[in-house]
């Protein structure tokens, strides 16, 4: 339950007595959450829940509090504070900061608003039923209540928890770590429906798998029509329902703008990053990439040396080497480097932006790190490869589909949106 103070300022004390030490002060504009009635009559344990304000918790006289007329009003999002909240939540619950920020970006435009087509609310567009279920499961641990759905910081926490649980559930079902676009399906449809879709034939219209799934639920197969209507721009191309593969491609394109926004925020704030663990120079995947480079592989139209890279991705066999293949090259190197951790963590995707969720971020172009650039002028989603040199304003990138070959070329550091590493030992 949310409260406001009746005056201009009110202290929060360390104990429920008027002479106890003051831990901090709440002001008239603050929103406070009631934790519990104190053991001493007339006192309550309260926590400041105003976004961007230190969440001081202490005791306050109940006579100086008034219950809000309804849930606390929506608060505007300070993008810097929200980015920091997402960073902290991602670190705490072991999920991707960049994915969470990109998710909020495409769901709400980083706005604390109600959906125009449903009861979903906030930067992550949580449905109240989903939010209340999270409160029932994680409220005691996080001290987040049902009323906190209006608080961006609380949404960041539950967004991180939801993403982590969905990642684990999907990984268990499909026997690999889901890429960002697949994880988004869990946000859109729920983990169970997403798993059903990802476990079915991905080149069939997505509604086929959804109807099979919902036919076994109280909602029934007809509920899929409501899903298609509410998400027509994503799930349909005009009147035609997209295949699962096409939906995932469209999700990847939408997430890319959010990843760019996250990279920009990280550049402005200089957030803490994890460096390469000691003793992990010369990662095994780099030796595999160097061996491919030594073969002088070039596009010929159907070069089997290039086509083999797609076998390490979810695209499977291809008949032309004119399909963008830089991410497929990275996937193949991970799959064939002889290191079990690298093989297990391999995203098996030919969609470069998905690799922004691989491993963890490092703050420098360490040799062997996976480097990713932003979208190119020709509209392609970006480029990726392995860092093999740091030249000051540029890096040397060993990559596939670079000059139509496996090559080593300079890339401007300003074009790089992330350096990723994996703890492979």
C-alpha positions as a Markdown table, in Angstrom:
| # | Residue | x | y | z |
|---|---|---|---|---|
| 1 | Unk | 0.0 | 0.0 | 0.0 |
| 2 | Unk | 1.3 | 3.5 | -0.9 |
| 3 | Unk | 1.3 | 6.6 | 1.3 |
| 4 | Unk | 2.2 | 10.3 | 1.3 |
| 5 | Unk | 3.2 | 12.4 | 4.3 |
| 6 | Unk | 0.8 | 15.1 | 5.5 |
| 7 | Unk | 3.4 | 17.7 | 6.0 |
| 8 | Unk | 6.4 | 19.1 | 4.1 |
| 9 | Unk | 9.0 | 16.8 | 5.7 |
| 10 | Unk | 9.0 | 13.8 | 8.0 |
| 11 | Unk | 11.9 | 11.8 | 9.5 |
| 12 | Unk | 12.3 | 8.1 | 9.2 |
| 13 | Unk | 13.8 | 6.8 | 12.4 |
| 14 | Unk | 15.9 | 3.8 | 13.2 |
| 15 | Unk | 13.5 | 2.6 | 15.9 |
| 16 | Unk | 9.8 | 3.3 | 16.6 |
| 17 | Unk | 10.3 | 6.1 | 19.1 |
| 18 | Unk | 10.6 | 9.9 | 18.8 |
| 19 | Unk | 14.1 | 10.2 | 20.1 |
| 20 | Unk | 15.6 | 7.4 | 17.9 |
| 21 | Unk | 18.3 | 8.2 | 15.3 |
| 22 | Unk | 17.1 | 9.7 | 12.1 |
| 23 | Unk | 18.0 | 7.6 | 9.0 |
| 24 | Unk | 16.7 | 10.1 | 6.5 |
| 25 | Unk | 13.8 | 12.4 | 5.7 |
| 26 | Unk | 10.7 | 12.0 | 3.4 |
| 27 | Unk | 9.4 | 15.1 | 1.7 |
| 28 | Unk | 5.9 | 16.0 | 0.6 |
| 29 | Unk | 6.5 | 14.8 | -3.0 |
| 30 | Unk | 7.8 | 11.4 | -1.9 |
| 31 | Unk | 5.8 | 8.1 | -2.4 |
| 32 | Unk | 6.2 | 5.7 | 0.6 |
| 33 | Unk | 5.5 | 2.1 | 0.8 |
| 34 | Unk | 4.3 | 0.6 | 4.1 |
| 35 | Unk | 6.4 | -2.4 | 5.1 |
| 36 | Unk | 4.5 | -3.3 | 8.3 |
| 37 | Unk | 2.9 | -2.0 | 11.4 |
| 38 | Unk | 5.6 | -1.5 | 14.1 |
| 39 | Unk | 5.5 | -3.4 | 17.4 |
| 40 | Unk | 5.0 | 0.0 | 19.1 |
| 41 | Unk | 1.4 | 1.2 | 18.6 |
| 42 | Unk | 1.0 | 4.3 | 16.4 |
| 43 | Unk | 4.2 | 3.7 | 14.4 |
| 44 | Unk | 4.7 | 2.1 | 11.0 |
| 45 | Unk | 7.8 | 0.8 | 9.1 |
| 46 | Unk | 8.0 | 2.6 | 5.8 |
| 47 | Unk | 10.2 | 2.8 | 2.8 |
| 48 | Unk | 10.7 | 5.7 | 0.4 |
| 49 | Unk | 9.7 | 4.4 | -3.1 |
| 50 | Unk | 10.2 | 7.5 | -5.2 |
| 51 | Unk | 12.2 | 6.7 | -8.3 |
| 52 | Unk | 15.7 | 8.0 | -8.3 |
| 53 | Unk | 15.6 | 8.6 | -4.5 |
| 54 | Unk | 17.6 | 6.6 | -2.0 |
| 55 | Unk | 15.0 | 3.9 | -0.8 |
| 56 | Unk | 15.5 | 4.7 | 2.9 |
| 57 | Unk | 13.6 | 2.5 | 5.3 |
| 58 | Unk | 12.7 | 3.4 | 8.8 |
| 59 | Unk | 9.9 | 4.1 | 11.3 |
| 60 | Unk | 7.4 | 6.9 | 11.1 |
| 61 | Unk | 4.4 | 8.0 | 13.1 |
| 62 | Unk | 1.3 | 6.7 | 11.5 |
| 63 | Unk | -0.6 | 10.0 | 12.2 |
| 64 | Unk | 1.7 | 11.8 | 9.8 |
| 65 | Unk | 0.8 | 9.5 | 6.9 |
| 66 | Unk | -2.2 | 9.5 | 4.5 |
| 67 | Unk | -3.1 | 6.7 | 2.2 |
| 68 | Unk | -2.9 | 7.6 | -1.5 |
| 69 | Unk | -6.4 | 7.9 | -3.1 |
| 70 | Unk | -5.4 | 5.1 | -5.5 |
| 71 | Unk | -2.2 | 3.5 | -6.6 |
| 72 | Unk | 0.7 | 6.0 | -6.8 |
| 73 | Unk | 0.5 | 8.0 | -10.0 |
| 74 | Unk | 2.8 | 7.1 | -12.8 |
| 75 | Unk | 6.2 | 8.7 | -12.6 |
| 76 | Unk | 8.2 | 10.0 | -15.5 |
| 77 | Unk | 11.3 | 8.1 | -16.4 |
| 78 | Unk | 14.7 | 9.6 | -16.0 |
| 79 | Unk | 16.6 | 7.7 | -18.6 |
| 80 | Unk | 19.9 | 7.9 | -16.8 |
| 81 | Unk | 18.4 | 6.6 | -13.5 |
| 82 | Unk | 16.4 | 3.9 | -15.3 |
| 83 | Unk | 19.6 | 2.7 | -17.2 |
| 84 | Unk | 21.4 | 2.5 | -13.8 |
| 85 | Unk | 18.4 | 0.5 | -12.4 |
| 86 | Unk | 18.4 | -1.9 | -15.3 |
| 87 | Unk | 22.2 | -2.3 | -15.0 |
| 88 | Unk | 21.9 | -3.1 | -11.3 |
| 89 | Unk | 19.0 | -5.5 | -11.8 |
| 90 | Unk | 20.7 | -7.3 | -14.7 |
| 91 | Unk | 23.8 | -7.8 | -12.6 |
| 92 | Unk | 21.9 | -9.0 | -9.6 |
| 93 | Unk | 19.7 | -11.5 | -11.4 |
| 94 | Unk | 22.3 | -12.6 | -14.0 |
| 95 | Unk | 20.7 | -11.4 | -17.2 |
| 96 | Unk | 21.5 | -9.0 | -20.0 |
| 97 | Unk | 21.4 | -5.3 | -19.3 |
| 98 | Unk | 21.4 | -4.4 | -23.0 |
| 99 | Unk | 18.5 | -6.8 | -23.7 |
| 100 | Unk | 16.4 | -5.4 | -20.8 |
| 101 | Unk | 17.0 | -1.8 | -21.9 |
| 102 | Unk | 16.2 | -2.7 | -25.6 |
| 103 | Unk | 13.1 | -4.5 | -24.4 |
| 104 | Unk | 11.8 | -1.5 | -22.6 |
| 105 | Unk | 12.7 | 0.7 | -25.5 |
| 106 | Unk | 10.6 | -1.3 | -28.0 |
| 107 | Unk | 7.8 | -2.0 | -25.6 |
| 108 | Unk | 7.2 | 1.6 | -24.4 |
| 109 | Unk | 9.7 | 3.9 | -25.9 |
| 110 | Unk | 11.2 | 4.1 | -22.3 |
| 111 | Unk | 7.9 | 5.7 | -21.1 |
| 112 | Unk | 6.0 | 4.9 | -18.0 |
| 113 | Unk | 2.6 | 4.6 | -19.7 |
| 114 | Unk | -0.4 | 2.4 | -20.0 |
| 115 | Unk | -0.9 | 0.4 | -23.2 |
| 116 | Unk | -3.5 | 1.7 | -25.6 |
| 117 | Unk | -4.8 | -1.8 | -26.3 |
| 118 | Unk | -4.6 | -3.6 | -23.0 |
| 119 | Unk | -4.1 | -3.1 | -19.2 |
| 120 | Unk | -0.3 | -3.5 | -19.6 |
| 121 | Unk | 1.6 | -0.7 | -17.9 |
| 122 | Unk | 5.1 | 0.7 | -17.5 |
| 123 | Unk | 8.4 | 0.6 | -19.4 |
| 124 | Unk | 8.2 | -3.2 | -19.7 |
| 125 | Unk | 4.4 | -3.2 | -20.3 |
| 126 | Unk | 3.6 | -5.7 | -17.5 |
| 127 | Unk | 0.0 | -6.9 | -17.4 |
| 128 | Unk | -1.3 | -6.5 | -13.8 |
| 129 | Unk | -2.1 | -10.2 | -13.6 |
| 130 | Unk | 1.6 | -11.0 | -14.5 |
| 131 | Unk | 2.9 | -8.3 | -12.1 |
| 132 | Unk | 0.7 | -9.6 | -9.2 |
| 133 | Unk | 1.9 | -13.1 | -9.8 |
| 134 | Unk | 5.5 | -11.9 | -9.6 |
| 135 | Unk | 4.7 | -10.1 | -6.4 |
| 136 | Unk | 3.2 | -13.3 | -4.9 |
| 137 | Unk | 6.4 | -15.2 | -5.9 |
| 138 | Unk | 9.1 | -12.6 | -5.3 |
| 139 | Unk | 7.5 | -9.8 | -3.3 |
| 140 | Unk | 9.1 | -10.9 | 0.1 |
| 141 | Unk | 12.5 | -11.1 | -1.4 |
| 142 | Unk | 12.4 | -7.8 | -3.3 |
| 143 | Unk | 10.0 | -5.8 | -1.1 |
| 144 | Unk | 8.0 | -5.0 | -4.2 |
| 145 | Unk | 4.3 | -4.7 | -3.9 |
| 146 | Unk | 1.3 | -4.7 | -6.3 |
| 147 | Unk | 1.1 | -0.9 | -6.2 |
| 148 | Unk | 4.8 | -0.7 | -7.3 |
| 149 | Unk | 3.8 | -1.5 | -10.9 |
| 150 | Unk | 4.0 | 2.3 | -11.5 |
| 151 | Unk | 7.6 | 2.5 | -10.4 |
| 152 | Unk | 10.2 | 2.2 | -13.2 |
| 153 | Unk | 12.9 | 0.9 | -10.8 |
| 154 | Unk | 10.5 | -1.9 | -9.6 |
| 155 | Unk | 9.7 | -2.7 | -13.2 |
| 156 | Unk | 13.5 | -3.1 | -13.9 |
| 157 | Unk | 13.8 | -5.6 | -11.1 |
| 158 | Unk | 10.9 | -7.7 | -12.2 |
| 159 | Unk | 11.9 | -7.4 | -15.8 |
| 160 | Unk | 15.3 | -8.9 | -14.9 |
| 161 | Unk | 13.8 | -11.7 | -12.9 |
| 162 | Unk | 11.3 | -12.5 | -15.6 |
| 163 | Unk | 14.0 | -12.6 | -18.3 |
| 164 | Unk | 16.2 | -14.8 | -16.2 |
| 165 | Unk | 13.4 | -17.3 | -15.5 |
| 166 | Unk | 12.3 | -17.3 | -19.1 |
| 167 | Unk | 15.9 | -17.8 | -20.3 |
| 168 | Unk | 16.4 | -20.8 | -18.0 |
| 169 | Unk | 13.0 | -22.3 | -19.0 |
| 170 | Unk | 13.6 | -22.0 | -22.7 |
| 171 | Unk | 17.2 | -23.2 | -22.5 |
| 172 | Unk | 16.0 | -26.3 | -20.6 |
| 173 | Unk | 13.4 | -27.0 | -23.3 |
| 174 | Unk | 15.4 | -26.4 | -26.5 |
| 175 | Unk | 18.8 | -27.5 | -25.1 |
| 176 | Unk | 20.6 | -24.2 | -25.8 |
| 177 | Unk | 20.6 | -20.6 | -24.6 |
| 178 | Unk | 17.9 | -18.6 | -26.4 |
| 179 | Unk | 18.9 | -15.6 | -28.5 |
| 180 | Unk | 17.4 | -12.2 | -27.7 |
| 181 | Unk | 14.6 | -12.5 | -30.3 |
| 182 | Unk | 13.6 | -15.9 | -28.9 |
| 183 | Unk | 13.6 | -14.5 | -25.4 |
| 184 | Unk | 11.4 | -11.7 | -26.5 |
| 185 | Unk | 8.7 | -14.3 | -27.5 |
| 186 | Unk | 8.6 | -15.3 | -23.9 |
| 187 | Unk | 7.9 | -11.7 | -22.9 |
| 188 | Unk | 5.2 | -11.4 | -25.6 |
| 189 | Unk | 3.5 | -14.8 | -25.3 |
| 190 | Unk | 4.7 | -16.2 | -22.0 |
| 191 | Unk | 7.4 | -18.8 | -21.6 |
| 192 | Unk | 5.2 | -21.8 | -22.1 |
| 193 | Unk | 3.7 | -20.6 | -25.4 |
| 194 | Unk | 7.2 | -19.4 | -26.5 |
| 195 | Unk | 8.7 | -22.8 | -25.9 |
| 196 | Unk | 5.8 | -24.4 | -27.9 |
| 197 | Unk | 6.5 | -22.1 | -30.8 |
| 198 | Unk | 10.3 | -22.6 | -30.7 |
| 199 | Unk | 9.9 | -26.4 | -30.4 |
| 200 | Unk | 7.7 | -26.6 | -33.5 |
| 201 | Unk | 8.6 | -26.1 | -37.2 |
| 202 | Unk | 9.9 | -22.5 | -37.4 |
| 203 | Unk | 9.2 | -22.1 | -41.2 |
| 204 | Unk | 5.5 | -22.5 | -40.7 |
| 205 | Unk | 3.1 | -19.6 | -39.9 |
| 206 | Unk | 3.6 | -18.9 | -36.2 |
| 207 | Unk | -0.2 | -19.2 | -35.5 |
| 208 | Unk | -0.1 | -22.9 | -36.3 |
| 209 | Unk | 2.0 | -23.7 | -33.2 |
| 210 | Unk | 0.1 | -21.2 | -31.1 |
| 211 | Unk | -3.2 | -22.8 | -32.0 |
| 212 | Unk | -1.9 | -26.2 | -31.0 |
| 213 | Unk | -0.7 | -24.8 | -27.7 |
| 214 | Unk | -3.8 | -22.8 | -26.8 |
| 215 | Unk | -6.1 | -25.7 | -27.8 |
| 216 | Unk | -4.9 | -27.4 | -24.6 |
| 217 | Unk | -5.6 | -24.4 | -22.4 |
| 218 | Unk | -8.9 | -22.9 | -21.1 |
| 219 | Unk | -8.5 | -19.9 | -23.5 |
| 220 | Unk | -8.8 | -22.3 | -26.5 |
| 221 | Unk | -7.3 | -22.0 | -30.0 |
| 222 | Unk | -9.5 | -19.1 | -30.8 |
| 223 | Unk | -7.5 | -16.9 | -28.4 |
| 224 | Unk | -4.8 | -16.9 | -31.0 |
| 225 | Unk | -6.9 | -14.6 | -33.2 |
| 226 | Unk | -6.8 | -12.0 | -30.4 |
| 227 | Unk | -3.0 | -12.3 | -30.1 |
| 228 | Unk | -2.7 | -11.8 | -33.9 |
| 229 | Unk | -4.9 | -8.8 | -33.8 |
| 230 | Unk | -3.2 | -7.2 | -30.8 |
| 231 | Unk | 0.3 | -7.7 | -32.4 |
| 232 | Unk | -0.5 | -7.5 | -36.1 |
| 233 | Unk | 2.5 | -5.4 | -37.0 |
| 234 | Unk | 4.9 | -8.0 | -35.6 |
| 235 | Unk | 3.1 | -11.3 | -36.3 |
| 236 | Unk | 1.6 | -10.4 | -39.7 |
| 237 | Unk | 2.7 | -9.0 | -43.0 |
| 238 | Unk | -0.4 | -7.4 | -44.3 |
| 239 | Unk | -3.0 | -10.2 | -44.2 |
| 240 | Unk | -0.5 | -13.0 | -44.1 |
| 241 | Unk | 0.7 | -14.5 | -40.8 |
| 242 | Unk | 4.5 | -14.5 | -40.6 |
| 243 | Unk | 6.4 | -17.7 | -40.1 |
| 244 | Unk | 8.2 | -18.0 | -36.7 |
| 245 | Unk | 11.5 | -17.4 | -38.5 |
| 246 | Unk | 10.2 | -14.2 | -40.0 |
| 247 | Unk | 8.8 | -13.1 | -36.7 |
| 248 | Unk | 12.2 | -13.6 | -35.0 |
| 249 | Unk | 13.9 | -11.7 | -37.8 |
| 250 | Unk | 11.5 | -8.8 | -37.3 |
| 251 | Unk | 12.0 | -8.9 | -33.5 |
| 252 | Unk | 15.7 | -8.7 | -34.0 |
| 253 | Unk | 15.4 | -5.6 | -36.2 |
| 254 | Unk | 13.2 | -3.9 | -33.5 |
| 255 | Unk | 15.6 | -4.8 | -30.7 |
| 256 | Unk | 18.5 | -3.4 | -32.6 |
| 257 | Unk | 17.4 | 0.2 | -32.1 |
| 258 | Unk | 17.2 | -0.5 | -28.3 |
| 259 | Unk | 20.7 | -2.0 | -28.3 |
| 260 | Unk | 22.0 | 1.1 | -30.0 |
| 261 | Unk | 20.3 | 3.2 | -27.3 |
| 262 | Unk | 21.8 | 1.0 | -24.6 |
| 263 | Unk | 25.3 | 1.4 | -26.1 |
| 264 | Unk | 24.8 | 5.1 | -26.3 |
| 265 | Unk | 23.8 | 5.3 | -22.6 |
| 266 | Unk | 26.7 | 3.1 | -21.6 |
| 267 | Unk | 29.1 | 5.4 | -23.5 |
| 268 | Unk | 27.7 | 8.4 | -21.7 |
| 269 | Unk | 27.8 | 7.0 | -18.3 |
| 270 | Unk | 30.8 | 4.7 | -18.5 |
| 271 | Unk | 29.2 | 2.0 | -16.4 |
| 272 | Unk | 31.4 | -0.6 | -14.6 |
| 273 | Unk | 32.3 | -3.5 | -16.9 |
| 274 | Unk | 34.0 | -6.8 | -16.3 |
| 275 | Unk | 37.4 | -7.3 | -17.8 |
| 276 | Unk | 38.9 | -10.5 | -19.3 |
| 277 | Unk | 39.6 | -13.0 | -16.5 |
| 278 | Unk | 43.2 | -13.5 | -15.7 |
| 279 | Unk | 45.0 | -16.2 | -17.6 |
| 280 | Unk | 42.4 | -16.3 | -20.4 |
| 281 | Unk | 44.5 | -14.8 | -23.3 |
| 282 | Unk | 44.4 | -16.7 | -26.6 |
| 283 | Unk | 40.9 | -18.1 | -26.3 |
| 284 | Unk | 40.3 | -21.3 | -28.3 |
| 285 | Unk | 37.8 | -19.9 | -30.7 |
| 286 | Unk | 40.5 | -17.5 | -32.0 |
| 287 | Unk | 42.8 | -20.3 | -33.0 |
| 288 | Unk | 39.9 | -21.8 | -35.0 |
| 289 | Unk | 39.2 | -18.5 | -36.7 |
| 290 | Unk | 42.9 | -18.0 | -37.6 |
| 291 | Unk | 43.0 | -21.5 | -39.2 |
| 292 | Unk | 40.0 | -20.5 | -41.4 |
| 293 | Unk | 41.8 | -17.2 | -42.3 |
| 294 | Unk | 44.8 | -19.1 | -43.4 |
| 295 | Unk | 42.7 | -20.9 | -46.0 |
| 296 | Unk | 42.1 | -17.7 | -48.0 |
| 297 | Unk | 38.4 | -18.3 | -48.2 |
| 298 | Unk | 36.4 | -16.0 | -50.7 |
| 299 | Unk | 32.9 | -16.0 | -52.0 |
| 300 | Unk | 32.4 | -17.8 | -55.3 |
| 301 | Unk | 28.6 | -18.0 | -55.3 |
| 302 | Unk | 28.4 | -21.3 | -53.5 |
| 303 | Unk | 31.7 | -21.9 | -51.8 |
| 304 | Unk | 31.3 | -25.0 | -49.6 |
| 305 | Unk | 33.9 | -23.5 | -47.1 |
| 306 | Unk | 31.4 | -20.7 | -46.5 |
| 307 | Unk | 28.2 | -22.7 | -46.7 |
| 308 | Unk | 29.5 | -25.0 | -43.9 |
| 309 | Unk | 29.3 | -22.0 | -41.5 |
| 310 | Unk | 25.5 | -22.0 | -41.7 |
| 311 | Unk | 25.4 | -25.6 | -40.4 |
| 312 | Unk | 26.4 | -24.2 | -37.0 |
| 313 | Unk | 23.3 | -21.8 | -37.0 |
| 314 | Unk | 19.6 | -22.2 | -36.7 |
| 315 | Unk | 19.3 | -21.4 | -40.4 |
| 316 | Unk | 20.8 | -24.8 | -41.3 |
| 317 | Unk | 22.1 | -25.6 | -44.8 |
| 318 | Unk | 22.2 | -22.8 | -47.4 |
| 319 | Unk | 22.8 | -23.0 | -51.1 |
| 320 | Unk | 24.3 | -19.6 | -51.7 |
| 321 | Unk | 27.2 | -17.7 | -50.0 |
| 322 | Unk | 25.5 | -14.4 | -50.8 |
| 323 | Unk | 23.6 | -14.6 | -47.5 |
| 324 | Unk | 25.2 | -12.4 | -44.8 |
| 325 | Unk | 27.5 | -14.8 | -43.0 |
| 326 | Unk | 29.7 | -12.9 | -40.5 |
| 327 | Unk | 27.7 | -14.2 | -37.5 |
| 328 | Unk | 27.6 | -17.7 | -39.0 |
| 329 | Unk | 31.4 | -17.6 | -39.2 |
| 330 | Unk | 31.5 | -16.8 | -35.4 |
| 331 | Unk | 29.0 | -19.5 | -34.6 |
| 332 | Unk | 31.0 | -22.1 | -36.6 |
| 333 | Unk | 34.2 | -21.1 | -34.8 |
| 334 | Unk | 32.6 | -21.5 | -31.4 |
| 335 | Unk | 31.1 | -24.9 | -32.4 |
| 336 | Unk | 34.4 | -26.2 | -33.6 |
| 337 | Unk | 37.0 | -24.8 | -31.2 |
| 338 | Unk | 37.1 | -27.9 | -29.0 |
| 339 | Unk | 36.1 | -26.0 | -25.8 |
| 340 | Unk | 33.0 | -27.3 | -24.1 |
| 341 | Unk | 32.0 | -24.0 | -22.5 |
| 342 | Unk | 32.3 | -22.2 | -25.8 |
| 343 | Unk | 30.3 | -24.9 | -27.6 |
| 344 | Unk | 27.6 | -24.8 | -24.9 |
| 345 | Unk | 27.3 | -21.0 | -24.9 |
| 346 | Unk | 27.3 | -20.8 | -28.7 |
| 347 | Unk | 24.2 | -18.9 | -29.8 |
| 348 | Unk | 24.0 | -20.8 | -33.1 |
| 349 | Unk | 22.6 | -17.7 | -34.9 |
| 350 | Unk | 23.4 | -15.9 | -38.1 |
| 351 | Unk | 21.8 | -12.7 | -36.8 |
| 352 | Unk | 24.7 | -10.5 | -35.6 |
| 353 | Unk | 22.8 | -8.3 | -33.1 |
| 354 | Unk | 22.0 | -11.4 | -31.0 |
| 355 | Unk | 25.6 | -11.7 | -30.0 |
| 356 | Unk | 25.3 | -8.6 | -27.9 |
| 357 | Unk | 23.7 | -11.0 | -25.3 |
| 358 | Unk | 26.6 | -13.5 | -25.5 |
| 359 | Unk | 29.0 | -13.9 | -22.5 |
| 360 | Unk | 29.7 | -10.6 | -20.8 |
| 361 | Unk | 30.8 | -7.1 | -21.7 |
| 362 | Unk | 34.5 | -6.1 | -21.5 |
| 363 | Unk | 35.6 | -2.6 | -21.5 |
| 364 | Unk | 38.4 | -2.8 | -24.1 |
| 365 | Unk | 39.1 | -4.5 | -27.4 |
| 366 | Unk | 40.9 | -7.5 | -25.9 |
| 367 | Unk | 42.5 | -9.9 | -28.4 |
| 368 | Unk | 39.9 | -12.6 | -29.0 |
| 369 | Unk | 36.9 | -10.7 | -27.9 |
| 370 | Unk | 33.8 | -10.7 | -30.1 |
| 371 | Unk | 33.3 | -7.2 | -31.5 |
| 372 | Unk | 30.0 | -6.0 | -32.9 |
| 373 | Unk | 29.3 | -2.9 | -34.9 |
| 374 | Unk | 26.0 | -1.0 | -35.3 |
| 375 | Unk | 23.8 | -1.0 | -38.4 |
| 376 | Unk | 25.5 | -0.1 | -41.7 |
| 377 | Unk | 24.5 | 2.6 | -44.2 |
| 378 | Unk | 23.2 | -0.1 | -46.6 |
| 379 | Unk | 20.6 | -1.1 | -44.0 |
| 380 | Unk | 22.2 | -4.3 | -42.9 |
| 381 | Unk | 22.0 | -4.9 | -39.1 |
| 382 | Unk | 25.7 | -4.7 | -38.4 |
| 383 | Unk | 28.9 | -6.7 | -38.6 |
| 384 | Unk | 30.9 | -8.8 | -36.2 |
| 385 | Unk | 34.1 | -10.8 | -35.8 |
| 386 | Unk | 37.1 | -11.4 | -33.5 |
| 387 | Unk | 39.5 | -8.6 | -32.3 |
| 388 | Unk | 43.1 | -9.4 | -33.3 |
| 389 | Unk | 44.6 | -6.0 | -32.9 |
| 390 | Unk | 44.2 | -2.6 | -31.2 |
| 391 | Unk | 45.5 | 0.3 | -33.3 |
| 392 | Unk | 44.4 | 3.3 | -31.3 |
| 393 | Unk | 41.4 | 4.7 | -33.2 |
| 394 | Unk | 40.7 | 1.4 | -35.0 |
| 395 | Unk | 40.7 | -2.3 | -34.2 |
| 396 | Unk | 41.8 | -5.1 | -36.5 |
| 397 | Unk | 38.9 | -7.5 | -37.0 |
| 398 | Unk | 39.2 | -11.1 | -38.1 |
| 399 | Unk | 35.8 | -11.8 | -39.6 |
| 400 | Unk | 33.8 | -13.6 | -42.2 |
| 401 | Unk | 31.8 | -11.8 | -44.9 |
| 402 | Unk | 34.4 | -9.0 | -44.8 |
| 403 | Unk | 35.3 | -7.9 | -48.3 |
| 404 | Unk | 33.4 | -11.1 | -49.4 |
| 405 | Unk | 36.0 | -13.2 | -47.6 |
| 406 | Unk | 37.5 | -14.3 | -44.3 |
| 407 | Unk | 39.8 | -11.4 | -43.8 |
| 408 | Unk | 41.5 | -9.1 | -41.3 |
| 409 | Unk | 40.5 | -5.4 | -41.8 |
| 410 | Unk | 40.6 | -2.2 | -39.7 |
| 411 | Unk | 37.3 | -1.1 | -38.2 |
| 412 | Unk | 36.8 | 2.3 | -36.5 |
| 413 | Unk | 36.3 | 2.0 | -32.8 |
| 414 | Unk | 33.4 | 4.5 | -33.1 |
| 415 | Unk | 31.5 | 1.9 | -35.1 |
| 416 | Unk | 31.8 | -0.7 | -32.3 |
| 417 | Unk | 28.8 | -1.1 | -30.0 |
| 418 | Unk | 30.1 | -3.9 | -27.8 |
| 419 | Unk | 33.0 | -6.2 | -27.0 |
| 420 | Unk | 31.9 | -9.6 | -25.6 |
| 421 | Unk | 33.9 | -12.3 | -23.8 |
| 422 | Unk | 33.2 | -15.8 | -22.4 |
| 423 | Unk | 34.7 | -17.3 | -19.3 |
| 424 | Unk | 35.9 | -20.4 | -21.2 |
| 425 | Unk | 38.2 | -22.0 | -18.6 |
